[in-house]
Amino acid sequence: MSIRAALVFTLALLTGIGAGVLSAVGGSPPTQCVLCGAAAFGLAVPFFDRLIAGTGPGDP
């Protein structure tokens, strides 16, 4: 695993944990907190991948 991939997955994992914790603090049931964290993780991976790569949607 490259350093870039490790950084992307670490940032996405922290995002997912943060979203799950914030949902729990907001009073959501535990299953909904897990789903919120998983969704945040899934959306954060391509976001951080593109952010770290520094390429736009039209760049090769």
The first five atom37 places (N, CA, C, CB, O) and aatype in JSON, in Angstrom:
{
  "aatype": [12, 15, 9, 1, 0, 0, 10, 19, 13, 16, 10, 0, 10, 10, 16, 7, 9, 7, 0, 7, 19, 10, 15, 0, 19, 7, 7, 15, 14, 14, 16, 5, 4, 19, 10, 4, 7, 0, 0, 0, 13, 7, 10, 0, 19, 14, 13, 13, 3, 1, 10, 9, 0, 7, 16, 7, 14, 7, 3, 14],
  "atom_mask": [
    [1, 1, 1, 1, 1],
    [1, 1, 1, 1, 1],
    [1, 1, 1, 1, 1],
    [1, 1, 1, 1, 1],
    [1, 1, 1, 1, 1],
    [1, 1, 1, 1, 1],
    [1, 1, 1, 1, 1],
    [1, 1, 1, 1, 1],
    [1, 1, 1, 1, 1],
    [1, 1, 1, 1, 1],
    [1, 1, 1, 1, 1],
    [1, 1, 1, 1, 1],
    [1, 1, 1, 1, 1],
    [1, 1, 1, 1, 1],
    [1, 1, 1, 1, 1],
    [1, 1, 1, 0, 1],
    [1, 1, 1, 1, 1],
    [1, 1, 1, 0, 1],
    [1, 1, 1, 1, 1],
    [1, 1, 1, 0, 1],
    [1, 1, 1, 1, 1],
    [1, 1, 1, 1, 1],
    [1, 1, 1, 1, 1],
    [1, 1, 1, 1, 1],
    [1, 1, 1, 1, 1],
    [1, 1, 1, 0, 1],
    [1, 1, 1, 0, 1],
    [1, 1, 1, 1, 1],
    [1, 1, 1, 1, 1],
    [1, 1, 1, 1, 1],
    [1, 1, 1, 1, 1],
    [1, 1, 1, 1, 1],
    [1, 1, 1, 1, 1],
    [1, 1, 1, 1, 1],
    [1, 1, 1, 1, 1],
    [1, 1, 1, 1, 1],
    [1, 1, 1, 0, 1],
    [1, 1, 1, 1, 1],
    [1, 1, 1, 1, 1],
    [1, 1, 1, 1, 1],
    [1, 1, 1, 1, 1],
    [1, 1, 1, 0, 1],
    [1, 1, 1, 1, 1],
    [1, 1, 1, 1, 1],
    [1, 1, 1, 1, 1],
    [1, 1, 1, 1, 1],
    [1, 1, 1, 1, 1],
    [1, 1, 1, 1, 1],
    [1, 1, 1, 1, 1],
    [1, 1, 1, 1, 1],
    [1, 1, 1, 1, 1],
    [1, 1, 1, 1, 1],
    [1, 1, 1, 1, 1],
    [1, 1, 1, 0, 1],
    [1, 1, 1, 1, 1],
    [1, 1, 1, 0, 1],
    [1, 1, 1, 1, 1],
    [1, 1, 1, 0, 1],
    [1, 1, 1, 1, 1],
    [1, 1, 1, 1, 1]
  ],
  "atom_positions": [
    [[0.85, -1.16, 0.0], [0.0, 0.0, 0.0], [0.9, 1.23, 0.0], [-0.97, -0.01, 1.22], [1.86, 1.32, 0.77]],
    [[0.58, 2.17, -0.85], [1.39, 3.38, -0.94], [1.05, 4.34, 0.2], [1.17, 4.07, -2.3], [0.03, 4.19, 0.88]],
    [[1.9, 5.3, 0.38], [1.68, 6.29, 1.44], [0.44, 7.11, 1.12], [2.91, 7.22, 1.59], [-0.33, 7.47, 2.03]],
    [[0.23, 7.41, -0.15], [-0.94, 8.19, -0.56], [-2.22, 7.44, -0.23], [-0.88, 8.52, -2.06], [-3.17, 8.03, 0.29]],
    [[-2.26, 6.14, -0.54], [-3.45, 5.34, -0.25], [-3.69, 5.24, 1.24], [-3.32, 3.94, -0.86], [-4.83, 5.32, 1.7]],
    [[-2.62, 5.07, 2.01], [-2.77, 5.02, 3.47], [-3.31, 6.33, 4.01], [-1.43, 4.69, 4.13], [-4.14, 6.33, 4.92]],
    [[-2.85, 7.44, 3.47], [-3.34, 8.74, 3.92], [-4.81, 8.93, 3.55], [-2.5, 9.87, 3.3], [-5.59, 9.43, 4.37]],
    [[-5.19, 8.53, 2.36], [-6.59, 8.66, 1.93], [-7.49, 7.83, 2.84], [-6.75, 8.22, 0.46], [-8.52, 8.33, 3.3]],
    [[-7.11, 6.58, 3.09], [-7.95, 5.72, 3.92], [-7.97, 6.18, 5.37], [-7.47, 4.28, 3.84], [-9.0, 6.04, 6.04]],
    [[-6.87, 6.71, 5.87], [-6.86, 7.22, 7.24], [-7.77, 8.43, 7.39], [-5.44, 7.58, 7.66], [-8.54, 8.51, 8.35]],
    [[-7.69, 9.35, 6.45], [-8.56, 10.53, 6.51], [-10.03, 10.14, 6.36], [-8.17, 11.53, 5.43], [-10.9, 10.7, 7.03]],
    [[-10.32, 9.18, 5.48], [-11.69, 8.73, 5.3], [-12.2, 8.02, 6.55], [-11.8, 7.8, 4.09], [-13.35, 8.18, 6.94]],
    [[-11.34, 7.23, 7.19], [-11.73, 6.55, 8.42], [-12.03, 7.55, 9.53], [-10.64, 5.58, 8.86], [-13.01, 7.4, 10.25]],
    [[-11.19, 8.56, 9.66], [-11.45, 9.6, 10.67], [-12.73, 10.35, 10.38], [-10.27, 10.57, 10.73], [-13.46, 10.72, 11.3]],
    [[-13.03, 10.59, 9.11], [-14.28, 11.24, 8.73], [-15.48, 10.39, 9.11], [-14.3, 11.54, 7.23], [-16.46, 10.89, 9.66]],
    [[-15.4, 9.09, 8.82], [-16.49, 8.18, 9.16], [-16.71, 8.07, 10.66], [0.0, 0.0, 0.0], [-17.85, 8.07, 11.12]],
    [[-15.63, 7.98, 11.41], [-15.75, 7.91, 12.87], [-16.35, 9.21, 13.4], [-14.38, 7.65, 13.52], [-17.21, 9.18, 14.29]],
    [[-15.9, 10.33, 12.88], [-16.45, 11.61, 13.32], [-17.93, 11.74, 13.03], [0.0, 0.0, 0.0], [-18.68, 12.25, 13.86]],
    [[-18.35, 11.29, 11.86], [-19.78, 11.37, 11.52], [-20.6, 10.46, 12.42], [-20.0, 11.0, 10.04], [-21.69, 10.83, 12.85]],
    [[-20.08, 9.26, 12.7], [-20.79, 8.34, 13.59], [-20.89, 8.87, 15.0], [0.0, 0.0, 0.0], [-21.94, 8.75, 15.64]],
    [[-19.82, 9.46, 15.49], [-19.84, 10.02, 16.85], [-20.79, 11.21, 16.93], [-18.43, 10.45, 17.27], [-21.53, 11.34, 17.9]],
    [[-20.76, 12.06, 15.92], [-21.68, 13.21, 15.93], [-23.13, 12.76, 15.86], [-21.37, 14.15, 14.77], [-24.0, 13.39, 16.47]],
    [[-23.4, 11.68, 15.13], [-24.76, 11.15, 15.1], [-25.16, 10.6, 16.45], [-24.88, 10.07, 14.03], [-26.3, 10.77, 16.89]],
    [[-24.23, 9.93, 17.12], [-24.52, 9.38, 18.45], [-24.77, 10.49, 19.46], [-23.37, 8.5, 18.93], [-25.67, 10.38, 20.3]],
    [[-23.99, 11.55, 19.38], [-24.19, 12.68, 20.29], [-25.54, 13.34, 20.03], [-23.05, 13.7, 20.14], [-26.17, 13.88, 20.94]],
    [[-25.96, 13.3, 18.76], [-27.25, 13.89, 18.41], [-28.44, 13.05, 18.83], [0.0, 0.0, 0.0], [-29.58, 13.5, 18.71]],
    [[-28.2, 11.84, 19.32], [-29.29, 11.02, 19.84], [-29.83, 9.99, 18.87], [0.0, 0.0, 0.0], [-30.91, 9.45, 19.1]],
    [[-29.12, 9.7, 17.8], [-29.58, 8.7, 16.84], [-29.35, 7.3, 17.41], [-28.86, 8.86, 15.49], [-28.46, 7.11, 18.24]],
    [[-30.14, 6.33, 16.95], [-29.9, 4.94, 17.38], [-28.56, 4.44, 16.85], [-31.05, 4.02, 16.9], [-28.07, 4.93, 15.84]],
    [[-27.96, 3.45, 17.54], [-26.62, 2.98, 17.15], [-26.53, 2.49, 15.71], [-26.19, 1.88, 18.06], [-25.52, 2.72, 15.04]],
    [[-27.56, 1.81, 15.22], [-27.49, 1.32, 13.84], [-27.45, 2.47, 12.84], [-28.69, 0.41, 13.53], [-26.75, 2.39, 11.83]],
    [[-28.17, 3.52, 13.13], [-28.17, 4.68, 12.24], [-26.82, 5.39, 12.31], [-29.3, 5.65, 12.62], [-26.36, 5.94, 11.31]],
    [[-26.19, 5.39, 13.46], [-24.85, 5.99, 13.59], [-23.83, 5.23, 12.75], [-24.41, 6.01, 15.06], [-22.98, 5.84, 12.11]],
    [[-23.92, 3.9, 12.77], [-23.01, 3.09, 11.97], [-23.23, 3.35, 10.49], [-23.19, 1.59, 12.29], [-22.27, 3.49, 9.74]],
    [[-24.48, 3.41, 10.07], [-24.76, 3.67, 8.65], [-24.31, 5.06, 8.23], [-26.26, 3.5, 8.37], [-23.82, 5.25, 7.12]],
    [[-24.46, 6.02, 9.1], [-24.01, 7.38, 8.79], [-22.49, 7.42, 8.66], [-24.48, 8.38, 9.89], [-21.95, 8.06, 7.76]],
    [[-21.8, 6.74, 9.57], [-20.34, 6.68, 9.49], [-19.85, 5.97, 8.26], [0.0, 0.0, 0.0], [-18.88, 6.39, 7.63]],
    [[-20.53, 4.87, 7.89], [-20.14, 4.12, 6.69], [-20.37, 4.95, 5.43], [-20.93, 2.81, 6.61], [-19.56, 4.92, 4.51]],
    [[-21.47, 5.68, 5.4], [-21.74, 6.53, 4.23], [-20.72, 7.66, 4.13], [-23.16, 7.11, 4.31], [-20.26, 7.99, 3.04]],
    [[-20.37, 8.24, 5.26], [-19.37, 9.31, 5.25], [-18.02, 8.77, 4.8], [-19.24, 9.95, 6.64], [-17.3, 9.44, 4.05]],
    [[-17.66, 7.56, 5.24], [-16.41, 6.94, 4.81], [-16.43, 6.71, 3.3], [-16.19, 5.6, 5.54], [-15.45, 7.01, 2.61]],
    [[-17.54, 6.19, 2.79], [-17.64, 5.91, 1.36], [-17.55, 7.15, 0.5], [0.0, 0.0, 0.0], [-17.0, 7.1, -0.6]],
    [[-18.07, 8.24, 0.97], [-18.0, 9.49, 0.22], [-16.66, 10.2, 0.4], [-19.12, 10.41, 0.63], [-16.23, 10.95, -0.47]],
    [[-16.0, 9.95, 1.52], [-14.74, 10.64, 1.79], [-13.58, 10.05, 1.0], [-14.42, 10.57, 3.27], [-12.62, 10.75, 0.69]],
    [[-13.65, 8.76, 0.66], [-12.54, 8.14, -0.07], [-12.31, 8.82, -1.42], [-12.81, 6.64, -0.28], [-11.19, 9.25, -1.69]],
    [[-13.32, 8.93, -2.29], [-13.04, 9.63, -3.56], [-12.73, 11.11, -3.39], [-14.22, 9.47, -4.51], [-11.97, 11.69, -4.16]],
    [[-13.33, 11.73, -2.36], [-13.06, 13.14, -2.12], [-11.59, 13.37, -1.79], [-13.94, 13.67, -0.99], [-10.93, 14.22, -2.4]],
    [[-11.07, 12.62, -0.82], [-9.67, 12.8, -0.43], [-8.72, 12.29, -1.51], [-9.4, 12.09, 0.88], [-7.62, 12.82, -1.65]],
    [[-9.13, 11.28, -2.25], [-8.3, 10.79, -3.35], [-8.1, 11.88, -4.39], [-8.92, 9.55, -3.99], [-6.98, 12.1, -4.85]],
    [[-9.17, 12.54, -4.75], [-9.06, 13.61, -5.74], [-8.37, 14.83, -5.15], [-10.44, 13.99, -6.27], [-7.63, 15.52, -5.85]],
    [[-8.6, 15.11, -3.87], [-7.99, 16.27, -3.23], [-6.48, 16.12, -3.14], [-8.58, 16.48, -1.84], [-5.74, 17.07, -3.4]],
    [[-6.02, 14.94, -2.77], [-4.58, 14.71, -2.64], [-3.91, 14.61, -4.01], [-4.31, 13.43, -1.82], [-2.77, 15.05, -4.18]],
    [[-4.61, 14.05, -4.98], [-4.04, 13.94, -6.32], [-3.9, 15.3, -6.99], [-4.9, 13.02, -7.2], [-2.99, 15.51, -7.79]],
    [[-4.79, 16.22, -6.66], [-4.71, 17.55, -7.22], [-5.2, 17.63, -8.64], [0.0, 0.0, 0.0], [-4.82, 18.56, -9.37]],
    [[-6.04, 16.68, -9.07], [-6.57, 16.69, -10.42], [-8.05, 17.03, -10.38], [-6.34, 15.35, -11.12], [-8.74, 16.75, -9.4]],
    [[-8.51, 17.63, -11.44], [-9.92, 17.96, -11.57], [-10.64, 16.89, -12.37], [0.0, 0.0, 0.0], [-10.02, 15.94, -12.84]],
    [[-11.95, 17.04, -12.52], [-12.72, 16.03, -13.26], [-12.32, 15.91, -14.73], [-14.19, 16.35, -13.17], [-12.45, 14.83, -15.31]],
    [[-11.85, 16.97, -15.33], [-11.48, 16.94, -16.73], [-10.02, 16.65, -17.0], [0.0, 0.0, 0.0], [-9.63, 16.49, -18.16]],
    [[-9.2, 16.56, -15.96], [-7.77, 16.32, -16.14], [-7.52, 14.84, -16.41], [-6.98, 16.78, -14.9], [-8.24, 13.98, -15.89]],
    [[-6.5, 14.53, -17.22], [-6.21, 13.12, -17.51], [-5.54, 12.42, -16.35], [-5.33, 13.0, -18.73], [-5.23, 11.23, -16.44]]
  ]
}
